Amino acid sequence: MVTAEKVWKRSHTRPPHRSGSSRSRSNDEQQHVRSVTVSNTPLPRIRRTFAAGAITTLVVTLAAACGGNDDPTKSAEQESLEEGESLTITTFGEFGYDALIEEWNAANPEIQVEQTKVSLWDDWKNELNTKLQAGSGLPDIVAVEGDFMPALVAAPDRWVDLSQDEVEGRWLDFKEAAATTEDGALLGYATDAGPEAICYRADLFEEAGLPSDREEVAALMTTWEDYFALGEEFVKNSDAYWYDASGSVAQAMLNQVEYPFEEADNTVNLDNEGLANVYETVSRYSESLSPQVPQWSDDWTANFNDGKVATVPCPGWMRSNIRDNTGDPAPKGVVWDIADVFPGGGGNWGGSYLTIPKTSPHQTEALEFITWITAPEQQAKIFQLTGNFPSQVDALADPTVTGATDEYFNDAPAGEIFSNRAEAITVQPYHGPLYSDILGKFQDAINRVDQGTDPQKSWDTFTQEVAALQ
């Protein structure tokens, strides 16, 4: 049997370091941008004319910010934790750390940990940027979303090198490579990965006259063309929306585009077919299949509770969002399930990192803690608790992961499904320094279309906003 570990390590061999203006495509060179054509009446052709060198304002900020320290690229003076003092860590969303931190604190009275939880990554990203500009106020341990890591790698001087023999070979190769600088410094410990399946409401499928068995559902949506066609059939017989948000589907499709925004030399290039197909396709189905609300908004949350969402592009961690938004236990008659499929093959959405800024006066203790909490044993526990899929090689073989089922999702064999979805991944989109910022602007463009803006006009605004990032 081919394991997820073997496939991911084979498909995502650590790429060579960037050098000058070129980068070997190594593990991705045989992969191709997936073209999505799902209608005979396409939108007017989007004018994709913007291409420029990419040096993000954020990178400049990370490299040059000053404030609390005379030289923010030098480590703060190290101090021992005093009685009553704790290591500080800020996370976002749900990392599943509450019980683990309690476990750590009980076993390590001399190194207590205090967690601050921010609900959304975008909120923490804005606060993080503010603190970086000030040169002070950062916690000992900073959680960052994977899309943000390229900005740190491009300007590493303010972050501690976390390389140590104890963690050598711990992570899936592509996760470690994304946090490694040209000279081999490891800036982040990967917390999870995000192989994607499709979560769906089996009861709504039945009401609309569609098959609801997870194997039958999987067979109906192996391609994006099939997925959208099935959605058109669904909405004819239901008052629910086919998917949770246009932005959700756009992100899922982007995860199969090899170079969505930036080329291998970090040049911004919006003039590519993969990006255009995602934008044009999602815009086309905005009115008929989408609730036309931003993902993560209050209206997005309410649609789950109101029984208005039929399918969700679903990395493992999304299950906790679905549970929280729908209600746990689920309302009477509500049956969520997981189909072992992802349109177009496979995709990885998400996966975060723990980092240590040089402003921390407790770097040794912080390193000891993040080494423990990202270990295979802890990642396996988190998968059981929240569904966050491990990024650890050893954790992928843990029976508590491979044999896991999810009672909330109709007892779906979640461990098997997400391991299979990991095996299906063949493309890891290139994330340059500007990826996170451009992605935010792209989602804004999708949201404008949902609110009635002409797709071409919204695209033009998008290109202008990206130009302003330079």
PEWO-V37313 format. One record per backbone hydrogen bond with DSSP energy under -1.0 kcal/mol. CO is the residue of the C=O (numbers start at 1). NH is the residue of the N-H. E is the energy in kcal/mol with one decimal. If there is no record, write none. Layout:
BEGIN
CO|NH|E, CO|NH|E
END
This chain:
BEGIN
3|7|-2.2, 4|8|-2.9, 5|9|-2.2, 6|10|-1.9, 7|11|-3.4, 8|12|-1.7, 19|22|-1.7, 22|19|-1.6, 25|28|-3.4, 26|29|-1.2, 28|31|-2.0, 50|270|-1.6, 52|268|-2.2, 56|60|-1.9, 57|61|-2.5, 58|62|-2.8, 59|63|-2.2, 60|64|-2.4, 61|65|-2.4, 69|67|-1.1, 71|74|-2.1, 82|85|-2.4, 87|114|-3.1, 88|141|-2.0, 89|116|-3.0, 90|143|-1.9, 91|118|-2.6, 97|101|-3.0, 98|102|-1.8, 99|103|-2.2, 100|104|-2.8, 101|105|-2.9, 102|106|-2.0, 103|107|-1.5, 104|108|-1.6, 108|111|-1.6, 112|87|-3.4, 114|89|-2.1, 116|91|-2.6, 118|93|-2.0, 120|124|-1.9, 121|125|-3.4, 122|126|-2.0, 123|127|-2.0, 124|128|-3.1, 125|129|-2.5, 126|130|-1.8, 127|131|-2.3, 128|132|-2.5, 129|133|-2.2, 130|134|-1.9, 131|135|-1.6, 131|136|-1.3, 134|68|-1.2, 141|90|-1.8, 142|355|-2.6, 144|353|-2.4, 145|148|-2.0, 148|151|-1.1, 148|152|-1.0, 149|153|-2.5, 150|154|-2.1, 156|159|-2.1, 158|358|-2.3, 164|167|-1.5, 165|168|-1.4, 167|170|-2.2, 170|393|-2.2, 172|176|-2.0, 173|177|-2.7, 174|178|-1.4, 176|179|-1.3, 177|180|-1.5, 179|187|-2.9, 181|184|-1.8, 185|181|-2.5, 186|162|-3.9, 189|354|-2.0, 194|349|-3.2, 197|314|-2.9, 198|339|-3.1, 199|312|-2.4, 200|337|-2.4, 201|205|-1.9, 202|206|-2.2, 203|207|-2.1, 204|208|-1.6, 205|210|-3.0, 206|209|-1.6, 213|217|-2.8, 214|218|-2.2, 215|219|-1.6, 217|220|-1.2, 218|221|-1.1, 222|344|-2.7, 223|227|-2.1, 224|228|-2.5, 225|229|-2.1, 226|230|-2.7, 227|231|-1.7, 228|232|-2.0, 229|233|-1.7, 230|234|-2.5, 231|235|-2.5, 234|237|-1.9, 241|310|-1.8, 242|311|-1.1, 245|249|-1.7, 246|250|-2.6, 247|251|-2.2, 248|252|-2.0, 249|253|-2.4, 250|254|-2.5, 251|255|-1.5, 253|256|-1.9, 254|257|-2.2, 258|430|-3.3, 261|269|-3.2, 263|266|-2.3, 267|263|-2.9, 268|52|-1.0, 270|272|-1.4, 272|276|-2.1, 273|277|-2.7, 274|278|-1.8, 275|279|-2.4, 276|280|-2.9, 277|281|-2.2, 278|282|-2.4, 279|283|-2.2, 280|284|-1.8, 281|285|-1.6, 285|289|-2.2, 289|243|-1.5, 294|297|-1.7, 297|301|-2.2, 298|302|-2.5, 299|303|-1.8, 301|305|-1.4, 302|306|-2.2, 303|308|-3.1, 304|307|-1.5, 308|241|-3.2, 310|201|-2.4, 312|199|-2.3, 314|197|-2.2, 315|318|-1.7, 316|319|-1.3, 318|322|-2.4, 319|323|-2.6, 320|324|-2.4, 321|325|-2.7, 322|326|-2.5, 323|327|-2.5, 331|334|-2.2, 335|202|-2.1, 337|200|-2.4, 339|198|-1.5, 339|341|-2.4, 342|345|-2.4, 347|196|-2.1, 352|191|-2.6, 353|144|-2.5, 354|189|-2.3, 355|142|-2.7, 356|160|-2.9, 357|360|-1.9, 358|76|-3.0, 361|79|-2.8, 362|366|-2.3, 363|367|-2.5, 364|368|-2.0, 365|369|-2.1, 366|370|-2.5, 367|371|-2.0, 368|372|-1.4, 369|373|-2.7, 370|374|-1.3, 372|375|-1.4, 375|379|-2.3, 376|380|-2.3, 377|381|-1.6, 378|382|-2.4, 379|383|-2.1, 380|384|-1.6, 381|385|-1.8, 382|386|-3.3, 382|387|-1.1, 389|193|-2.8, 391|172|-2.3, 392|396|-1.2, 394|397|-1.1, 395|398|-1.3, 398|401|-2.1, 398|402|-2.4, 399|403|-2.2, 401|404|-1.3, 404|415|-2.2, 406|411|-1.2, 406|412|-1.0, 409|412|-1.4, 412|406|-2.1, 412|414|-2.3, 413|417|-2.7, 414|418|-2.8, 415|419|-1.6, 416|420|-2.4, 417|421|-2.4, 418|422|-1.7, 419|423|-1.8, 420|424|-1.2, 422|425|-1.1, 432|435|-1.6, 434|438|-2.8, 435|439|-2.9, 436|440|-1.7, 437|441|-1.7, 438|442|-2.6, 439|443|-2.6, 440|444|-1.8, 441|445|-1.9, 442|446|-2.1, 443|447|-2.5, 444|448|-2.1, 445|449|-1.7, 446|450|-2.0, 447|451|-1.4, 448|453|-2.5, 449|452|-1.8, 454|458|-2.7, 455|459|-2.4, 456|460|-2.4, 457|461|-2.0, 458|462|-2.1, 459|463|-2.5, 460|464|-1.9, 461|465|-2.4, 462|466|-2.3, 463|467|-2.1, 464|468|-1.6, 466|469|-1.3, 467|470|-1.4
END
